[in-house]
Amino acid sequence: MTDFVEPPARPLLRRPDDGELIPVAGVEHLFRLTAAHTGGRFAFEEFTLGPGVIGARPHVHHGHDEYFYVLDGELTLHDGEGEITAGPGHVLAAVRGTPHGFRNAGEVPARGLCLYTPAGYEDYFRQVHAEVQAGAEVTDALLTEFRSRFQTTPHPA
């Protein structure tokens, strides 16, 4: 995971074009704040999924919480027992230990925000992206291997 550093002594302003774009398995992750910006406390991303794209199969995080906010389109969210559809303005809180997953079952792109506490999971996306750039194929086995490095397990286990 990312080495945590002390954040700056004053607020950090990120402009609309600032961020680190990490495309992974059909999802564009634009990290606007990472562990490096917040001393490891928090990460913030905007994400976009095209129609029919699976963002993440059901899984469980044991080391961080994720909060999803839908901006545009619809996300089909797995809540551990089944699926629900969420549109603009909906929030999903996937705290540590709760199974969750998401996909775009709609016909238009879905866009949302994801907040991570603490930060560091952005390194998962960096590592998967680097592996794919080196020629690896995105498979469930590959994603499970990389998730295990970040205290994340498939659901059901």
MDAnalysis code that builds the backbone (N, CA, C; Angstrom):
import MDAnalysis as mda
import numpy as np

u = mda.Universe.empty(471, n_residues=157, atom_resindex=np.repeat(np.arange(157), 3), trajectory=True)
u.add_TopologyAttr("name", ["N", "CA", "C"] * 157)
u.add_TopologyAttr("resid", np.arange(1, 158))
u.add_TopologyAttr("resname", ["MET", "THR", "ASP", "PHE", "VAL", "GLU", "PRO", "PRO", "ALA", "ARG", "PRO", "LEU", "LEU", "ARG", "ARG", "PRO", "ASP", "ASP", "GLY", "GLU", "LEU", "ILE", "PRO", "VAL", "ALA", "GLY", "VAL", "GLU", "HIS", "LEU", "PHE", "ARG", "LEU", "THR", "ALA", "ALA", "HIS", "THR", "GLY", "GLY", "ARG", "PHE", "ALA", "PHE", "GLU", "GLU", "PHE", "THR", "LEU", "GLY", "PRO", "GLY", "VAL", "ILE", "GLY", "ALA", "ARG", "PRO", "HIS", "VAL", "HIS", "HIS", "GLY", "HIS", "ASP", "GLU", "TYR", "PHE", "TYR", "VAL", "LEU", "ASP", "GLY", "GLU", "LEU", "THR", "LEU", "HIS", "ASP", "GLY", "GLU", "GLY", "GLU", "ILE", "THR", "ALA", "GLY", "PRO", "GLY", "HIS", "VAL", "LEU", "ALA", "ALA", "VAL", "ARG", "GLY", "THR", "PRO", "HIS", "GLY", "PHE", "ARG", "ASN", "ALA", "GLY", "GLU", "VAL", "PRO", "ALA", "ARG", "GLY", "LEU", "CYS", "LEU", "TYR", "THR", "PRO", "ALA", "GLY", "TYR", "GLU", "ASP", "TYR", "PHE", "ARG", "GLN", "VAL", "HIS", "ALA", "GLU", "VAL", "GLN", "ALA", "GLY", "ALA", "GLU", "VAL", "THR", "ASP", "ALA", "LEU", "LEU", "THR", "GLU", "PHE", "ARG", "SER", "ARG", "PHE", "GLN", "THR", "THR", "PRO", "HIS", "PRO", "ALA"])
u.atoms.positions = np.array([
    [0.839, -1.180, 0.000],
    [0.000, 0.000, 0.000],
    [0.882, 1.241, 0.000],
    [0.261, 2.370, -0.187],
    [0.969, 3.634, -0.249],
    [1.569, 3.988, 1.104],
    [2.785, 4.535, 1.089],
    [3.354, 5.080, 2.315],
    [2.597, 6.352, 2.654],
    [2.175, 6.465, 3.903],
    [1.416, 7.628, 4.312],
    [2.365, 8.735, 4.742],
    [2.074, 9.923, 4.305],
    [2.860, 11.090, 4.673],
    [1.926, 12.103, 5.310],
    [2.498, 13.004, 6.050],
    [1.676, 14.047, 6.649],
    [1.123, 14.944, 5.543],
    [-0.168, 15.262, 5.622],
    [-0.751, 16.153, 4.614],
    [-0.213, 17.567, 4.775],
    [-0.393, 18.394, 3.759],
    [0.089, 19.771, 3.861],
    [-0.602, 20.505, 5.015],
    [0.024, 21.590, 5.469],
    [-0.493, 22.351, 6.601],
    [-1.663, 23.251, 6.220],
    [-2.009, 23.289, 4.946],
    [-3.147, 24.110, 4.520],
    [-4.026, 23.291, 3.589],
    [-5.243, 23.713, 3.352],
    [-6.133, 22.948, 2.481],
    [-5.555, 22.780, 1.075],
    [-5.898, 21.661, 0.464],
    [-5.443, 21.351, -0.884],
    [-6.619, 21.530, -1.843],
    [-6.443, 22.365, -2.824],
    [-7.474, 22.566, -3.839],
    [-7.111, 21.745, -5.061],
    [-8.015, 20.870, -5.478],
    [-7.828, 20.104, -6.705],
    [-8.761, 20.714, -7.758],
    [-8.231, 21.046, -8.884],
    [-9.002, 21.668, -9.965],
    [-9.709, 20.582, -10.787],
    [-10.698, 20.959, -11.592],
    [-11.481, 19.959, -12.336],
    [-10.658, 18.986, -13.174],
    [-9.526, 19.400, -13.687],
    [-8.712, 18.517, -14.522],
    [-7.634, 17.767, -13.739],
    [-7.535, 18.000, -12.425],
    [-6.524, 17.342, -11.603],
    [-6.973, 15.937, -11.242],
    [-6.067, 15.011, -11.282],
    [-6.378, 13.651, -10.865],
    [-5.508, 12.643, -11.587],
    [-5.592, 11.421, -11.113],
    [-4.850, 10.299, -11.690],
    [-5.854, 9.326, -12.297],
    [-5.851, 9.209, -13.622],
    [-6.767, 8.310, -14.315],
    [-6.161, 6.911, -14.353],
    [-6.926, 5.944, -13.817],
    [-6.475, 4.554, -13.806],
    [-7.588, 3.694, -14.413],
    [-7.490, 3.358, -15.696],
    [-8.498, 2.480, -16.295],
    [-8.232, 1.021, -15.919],
    [-9.272, 0.334, -15.443],
    [-9.149, -1.069, -15.051],
    [-10.415, -1.803, -15.459],
    [-10.281, -2.816, -16.294],
    [-11.371, -3.735, -16.651],
    [-12.645, -3.009, -17.076],
    [-12.501, -1.993, -17.904],
    [-13.665, -1.301, -18.440],
    [-14.209, -0.184, -17.567],
    [-13.564, 0.078, -16.441],
    [-13.984, 1.162, -15.560],
    [-12.883, 2.221, -15.559],
    [-13.283, 3.476, -15.737],
    [-12.328, 4.578, -15.643],
    [-12.377, 5.124, -14.224],
    [-11.274, 4.994, -13.509],
    [-11.159, 5.488, -12.135],
    [-10.316, 6.762, -12.188],
    [-10.909, 7.895, -11.844],
    [-10.168, 9.153, -11.793],
    [-10.009, 9.525, -10.322],
    [-8.822, 9.218, -9.780],
    [-8.563, 9.515, -8.376],
    [-8.202, 10.986, -8.236],
    [-9.067, 11.717, -7.561],
    [-8.886, 13.149, -7.357],
    [-8.084, 13.421, -6.086],
    [-8.225, 12.535, -5.083],
    [-7.424, 12.588, -3.863],
    [-6.962, 11.175, -3.553],
    [-5.700, 11.043, -3.184],
    [-5.139, 9.742, -2.835],
    [-4.502, 9.828, -1.449],
    [-3.964, 8.713, -1.006],
    [-3.275, 8.679, 0.288],
    [-2.169, 9.726, 0.350],
    [-1.506, 9.960, -0.772],
    [-0.421, 10.931, -0.803],
    [-0.910, 12.351, -0.512],
    [-2.174, 12.631, -0.847],
    [-2.730, 13.968, -0.611],
    [-3.276, 14.143, 0.801],
    [-3.683, 13.053, 1.434],
    [-4.447, 13.151, 2.690],
    [-3.759, 12.500, 3.883],
    [-2.500, 12.158, 3.738],
    [-1.813, 11.482, 4.821],
    [-2.393, 10.108, 5.104],
    [-3.021, 9.507, 4.084],
    [-3.581, 8.166, 4.218],
    [-4.973, 8.105, 4.812],
    [-5.542, 9.246, 5.126],
    [-6.847, 9.269, 5.797],
    [-8.021, 8.944, 4.879],
    [-7.917, 9.321, 3.591],
    [-9.096, 9.365, 2.739],
    [-8.659, 9.368, 1.280],
    [-9.414, 8.692, 0.421],
    [-9.207, 8.796, -1.025],
    [-10.563, 9.060, -1.674],
    [-10.525, 9.740, -2.815],
    [-11.753, 10.195, -3.471],
    [-11.590, 9.995, -4.971],
    [-12.543, 9.306, -5.570],
    [-12.471, 9.088, -7.018],
    [-13.804, 9.357, -7.685],
    [-13.716, 9.727, -8.961],
    [-14.860, 9.736, -9.864],
    [-14.682, 8.513, -10.749],
    [-15.767, 7.776, -11.006],
    [-15.640, 6.608, -11.863],
    [-16.731, 6.616, -12.915],
    [-16.436, 5.962, -14.040],
    [-17.383, 5.840, -15.146],
    [-17.361, 4.405, -15.641],
    [-18.568, 3.848, -15.808],
    [-18.731, 2.495, -16.373],
    [-19.624, 2.608, -17.597],
    [-19.193, 2.017, -18.692],
    [-20.036, 1.962, -19.871],
    [-21.160, 0.953, -19.678],
    [-22.140, 0.976, -20.574],
    [-23.236, 0.004, -20.499],
    [-22.710, -1.426, -20.514],
    [-23.255, -2.258, -19.641],
    [-22.896, -3.668, -19.589],
    [-21.608, -3.987, -18.849],
    [-20.933, -2.997, -18.306],
    [-19.649, -3.219, -17.637],
    [-19.866, -3.622, -16.176],
    [-19.140, -4.647, -15.758],
    [-19.132, -5.060, -14.351],
    [-18.024, -4.284, -13.664],
    [-18.395, -3.467, -12.685],
    [-17.400, -2.703, -11.940],
    [-16.641, -3.592, -10.984],
    [-17.372, -4.405, -10.239],
    [-16.739, -5.337, -9.303],
    [-17.743, -6.414, -8.929],
    [-17.320, -7.668, -9.054],
    [-18.153, -8.766, -8.578],
    [-18.231, -8.661, -7.053],
    [-19.242, -9.292, -6.435],
    [-19.373, -9.180, -4.975],
    [-18.091, -9.571, -4.240],
    [-17.738, -8.727, -3.280],
    [-16.514, -8.907, -2.492],
    [-16.695, -8.216, -1.148],
    [-15.724, -8.426, -0.253],
    [-15.759, -7.840, 1.083],
    [-14.397, -7.229, 1.384],
    [-14.398, -5.983, 1.852],
    [-13.167, -5.328, 2.300],
    [-13.059, -5.492, 3.809],
    [-11.868, -5.843, 4.265],
    [-11.642, -6.017, 5.698],
    [-10.755, -4.912, 6.258],
    [-10.238, -4.031, 5.397],
    [-9.319, -3.007, 5.868],
    [-9.726, -1.583, 5.557],
    [-10.818, -1.386, 4.823],
    [-11.272, -0.023, 4.528],
    [-12.770, -0.017, 4.232],
    [-13.346, 1.162, 4.296],
    [-14.754, 1.381, 3.963],
    [-14.828, 2.072, 2.603],
    [-15.936, 1.814, 1.874],
    [-16.185, 2.492, 0.602],
    [-17.587, 3.085, 0.629],
    [-17.696, 4.287, 0.072],
    [-18.987, 4.962, -0.015],
    [-19.192, 5.367, -1.472],
    [-20.287, 4.904, -2.068],
    [-20.603, 5.176, -3.462],
    [-21.731, 6.193, -3.547],
    [-21.603, 7.135, -4.460],
    [-22.646, 8.126, -4.725],
    [-22.860, 8.158, -6.233],
    [-24.083, 7.886, -6.680],
    [-24.387, 7.844, -8.111],
    [-24.669, 9.255, -8.619],
    [-23.945, 9.655, -9.675],
    [-24.140, 10.966, -10.293],
    [-25.056, 10.890, -11.510],
    [-24.770, 9.960, -12.418],
    [-25.510, 9.829, -13.681],
    [-25.740, 8.363, -13.988],
    [-26.819, 8.075, -14.698],
    [-27.119, 6.700, -15.077],
    [-27.600, 5.911, -13.874],
    [-27.446, 4.610, -13.968],
    [-27.867, 3.737, -12.882],
    [-26.803, 2.680, -12.627],
    [-26.626, 2.349, -11.365],
    [-25.767, 1.246, -10.975],
    [-26.641, 0.151, -10.401],
    [-26.341, -1.073, -10.778],
    [-26.960, -2.221, -10.140],
    [-25.990, -2.649, -9.056],
    [-26.444, -2.560, -7.821],
    [-25.588, -2.802, -6.663],
    [-25.930, -4.127, -6.016],
    [-24.913, -4.894, -5.698],
    [-25.100, -6.126, -4.940],
    [-24.955, -5.763, -3.479],
    [-25.930, -6.157, -2.659],
    [-25.909, -5.773, -1.245],
    [-25.645, -6.951, -0.310],
    [-25.112, -8.031, -0.849],
    [-24.815, -9.196, -0.030],
    [-25.880, -10.264, -0.124],
    [-27.104, -9.874, -0.450],
    [-28.204, -10.831, -0.571],
    [-28.822, -10.837, -1.960],
    [-28.752, -9.722, -2.639],
    [-29.352, -9.599, -3.961],
    [-28.916, -8.286, -4.586],
    [-29.636, -7.883, -5.624],
    [-29.276, -6.664, -6.327],
    [-30.375, -5.614, -6.201],
    [-29.942, -4.364, -6.177],
    [-30.845, -3.229, -6.177],
    [-30.324, -2.242, -7.210],
    [-31.206, -1.443, -7.768],
    [-30.810, -0.440, -8.743],
    [-30.792, 0.920, -8.071],
    [-29.724, 1.657, -8.311],
    [-29.557, 2.978, -7.715],
    [-29.300, 3.996, -8.813],
    [-30.020, 5.105, -8.740],
    [-29.855, 6.181, -9.709],
    [-29.233, 7.405, -9.071],
    [-29.227, 8.512, -9.799],
    [-28.612, 9.736, -9.292],
    [-29.126, 10.114, -7.899],
    [-28.172, 10.435, -7.028],
    [-28.515, 10.835, -5.669],
    [-28.494, 9.703, -4.664],
    [-28.467, 8.458, -5.122],
    [-28.411, 7.328, -4.198],
    [-26.989, 7.183, -3.632],
    [-26.924, 6.738, -2.371],
    [-25.649, 6.506, -1.692],
    [-25.635, 5.075, -1.179],
    [-24.519, 4.394, -1.358],
    [-24.318, 3.062, -0.801],
    [-23.109, 3.129, 0.122],
    [-23.292, 2.734, 1.374],
    [-22.190, 2.678, 2.334],
    [-21.780, 1.224, 2.488],
    [-20.598, 0.898, 1.999],
    [-20.057, -0.462, 2.108],
    [-18.935, -0.426, 3.142],
    [-19.324, -0.495, 4.408],
    [-18.329, -0.449, 5.478],
    [-17.630, -1.794, 5.580],
    [-16.482, -1.803, 6.246],
    [-15.695, -3.023, 6.389],
    [-16.574, -4.197, 6.799],
    [-16.359, -5.309, 6.114],
    [-17.071, -6.530, 6.452],
    [-18.397, -6.712, 5.738],
    [-18.859, -5.715, 4.980],
    [-20.132, -5.859, 4.284],
    [-19.905, -6.215, 2.815],
    [-20.575, -7.271, 2.344],
    [-20.414, -7.647, 0.938],
    [-21.075, -6.615, 0.022],
    [-20.431, -6.379, -1.107],
    [-20.975, -5.439, -2.085],
    [-20.314, -5.679, -3.442],
    [-20.940, -5.181, -4.462],
    [-20.423, -5.226, -5.819],
    [-21.266, -4.277, -6.650],
    [-20.856, -4.000, -7.874],
    [-21.650, -3.092, -8.702],
    [-21.387, -3.339, -10.179],
    [-22.385, -2.992, -10.972],
    [-22.282, -3.121, -12.424],
    [-23.227, -2.123, -13.067],
    [-23.056, -1.914, -14.360],
    [-23.952, -1.045, -15.112],
    [-24.796, -1.932, -16.017],
    [-26.011, -2.206, -15.591],
    [-26.932, -3.024, -16.382],
    [-27.737, -2.170, -17.358],
    [-27.517, -0.862, -17.330],
    [-28.284, 0.055, -18.168],
    [-27.726, 0.187, -19.568],
    [-28.337, 1.103, -20.317],
    [-27.968, 1.324, -21.713],
    [-27.176, 2.607, -21.921],
    [-26.920, 3.337, -20.833],
    [-26.130, 4.561, -20.913],
    [-25.003, 4.470, -19.883],
    [-23.931, 5.237, -20.070],
    [-22.848, 5.202, -19.076],
    [-23.355, 5.585, -17.683],
    [-22.750, 4.993, -16.679],
    [-23.038, 5.341, -15.289],
    [-21.799, 6.036, -14.738],
    [-22.049, 7.065, -13.950],
    [-20.955, 7.837, -13.369],
    [-21.238, 8.045, -11.900],
    [-20.190, 7.962, -11.088],
    [-20.386, 8.166, -9.663],
    [-19.107, 8.563, -8.968],
    [-19.237, 8.705, -7.672],
    [-18.112, 9.013, -6.800],
    [-17.904, 7.846, -5.865],
    [-16.662, 7.606, -5.478],
    [-16.370, 6.604, -4.465],
    [-15.369, 7.222, -3.498],
    [-15.665, 7.089, -2.207],
    [-14.815, 7.612, -1.146],
    [-14.294, 6.430, -0.350],
    [-13.019, 6.455, -0.018],
    [-12.360, 5.355, 0.687],
    [-11.790, 5.869, 2.006],
    [-12.054, 5.127, 3.089],
    [-11.435, 5.448, 4.372],
    [-10.934, 4.166, 5.014],
    [-9.688, 4.060, 5.409],
    [-8.637, 4.992, 5.031],
    [-8.277, 4.825, 3.559],
    [-7.403, 5.690, 3.090],
    [-6.931, 5.621, 1.707],
    [-5.976, 4.441, 1.543],
    [-5.590, 4.190, 0.317],
    [-4.613, 3.149, 0.018],
    [-5.091, 2.159, -1.022],
    [-6.432, 1.988, -1.148],
    [-6.937, 1.008, -2.109],
    [-6.680, 1.446, -3.545],
    [-6.356, 2.715, -3.740],
    [-6.002, 3.165, -5.082],
    [-4.797, 2.394, -5.608],
    [-3.958, 1.871, -4.702],
    [-2.817, 1.064, -5.138],
    [-3.257, -0.254, -5.776],
    [-4.390, -0.791, -5.350],
    [-4.939, -1.986, -6.001],
    [-5.170, -1.697, -7.483],
    [-5.819, -0.572, -7.773],
    [-6.107, -0.228, -9.163],
    [-4.822, 0.035, -9.941],
    [-3.867, 0.690, -9.316],
    [-2.573, 0.921, -9.978],
    [-1.899, -0.402, -10.326],
    [-1.899, -1.339, -9.400],
    [-1.222, -2.621, -9.622],
    [-1.900, -3.450, -10.709],
    [-3.231, -3.501, -10.681],
    [-3.945, -4.253, -11.718],
    [-3.703, -3.604, -13.079],
    [-3.791, -2.283, -13.135],
    [-3.553, -1.572, -14.394],
    [-2.149, -1.885, -14.934],
    [-1.148, -1.851, -14.075],
    [0.230, -2.140, -14.505],
    [0.350, -3.567, -15.020],
    [-0.298, -4.504, -14.359],
    [-0.243, -5.909, -14.785],
    [-0.887, -6.085, -16.165],
    [-2.012, -5.422, -16.380],
    [-2.700, -5.508, -17.678],
    [-1.849, -4.839, -18.759],
    [-1.245, -3.691, -18.435],
    [-0.375, -3.011, -19.405],
    [0.809, -3.890, -19.791],
    [1.226, -4.778, -18.870],
    [2.344, -5.690, -19.136],
    [1.899, -6.932, -19.900],
    [0.589, -7.027, -20.209],
    [0.106, -8.124, -21.035],
    [-0.809, -9.123, -20.365],
    [-1.075, -8.980, -19.077],
    [-1.960, -9.927, -18.386],
    [-3.412, -9.718, -18.815],
    [-4.164, -10.789, -18.766],
    [-5.593, -10.736, -19.063],
    [-6.354, -10.559, -17.748],
    [-7.384, -9.721, -17.779],
    [-8.200, -9.513, -16.584],
    [-9.110, -10.722, -16.408],
    [-8.866, -11.477, -15.368],
    [-9.696, -12.640, -15.039],
    [-10.109, -12.524, -13.576],
    [-11.111, -13.314, -13.194],
    [-11.513, -13.332, -11.785],
    [-10.340, -13.752, -10.907],
    [-9.549, -14.713, -11.368],
    [-8.403, -15.178, -10.587],
    [-7.382, -14.056, -10.385],
    [-7.106, -13.284, -11.433],
    [-6.159, -12.179, -11.320],
    [-6.675, -11.142, -10.321],
    [-7.944, -10.763, -10.432],
    [-8.509, -9.758, -9.535],
    [-8.526, -10.253, -8.093],
    [-8.856, -11.528, -7.891],
    [-8.857, -12.102, -6.543],
    [-7.457, -12.068, -5.950],
    [-6.462, -12.401, -6.757],
    [-5.061, -12.366, -6.292],
    [-4.668, -10.965, -5.834],
    [-4.975, -9.955, -6.656],
    [-4.596, -8.588, -6.299],
    [-5.416, -8.065, -5.123],
    [-6.696, -8.388, -5.074],
    [-7.531, -7.943, -3.942],
    [-7.018, -8.509, -2.627],
    [-6.519, -9.752, -2.659],
    [-6.045, -10.372, -1.420],
    [-4.898, -9.571, -0.806],
    [-4.154, -8.841, -1.626],
    [-3.068, -7.995, -1.138],
    [-3.587, -6.802, -0.332],
    [-4.884, -6.518, -0.477],
    [-5.499, -5.348, 0.150],
    [-6.652, -5.739, 1.068],
    [-6.497, -6.873, 1.743],
    [-7.465, -7.336, 2.747],
    [-8.886, -7.386, 2.171],
    [-9.014, -7.924, 0.965],
    [-10.313, -8.031, 0.291],
    [-10.506, -9.462, -0.168],
    [-11.706, -10.002, 0.094],
    [-12.028, -11.376, -0.275],
    [-13.279, -11.428, -1.125],
    [-13.412, -12.469, -1.955],
    [-14.632, -12.618, -2.750],
    [-15.833, -12.927, -1.831],
    [-17.022, -12.655, -2.335],
    [-18.258, -13.014, -1.618],
    [-19.137, -13.805, -2.591],
    [-19.643, -14.970, -2.233],
    [-19.312, -15.643, -0.971],
    [-17.885, -16.160, -1.015],
    [-17.323, -16.294, 0.172],
    [-15.905, -16.699, 0.276],
    [-15.707, -18.089, -0.260],
])
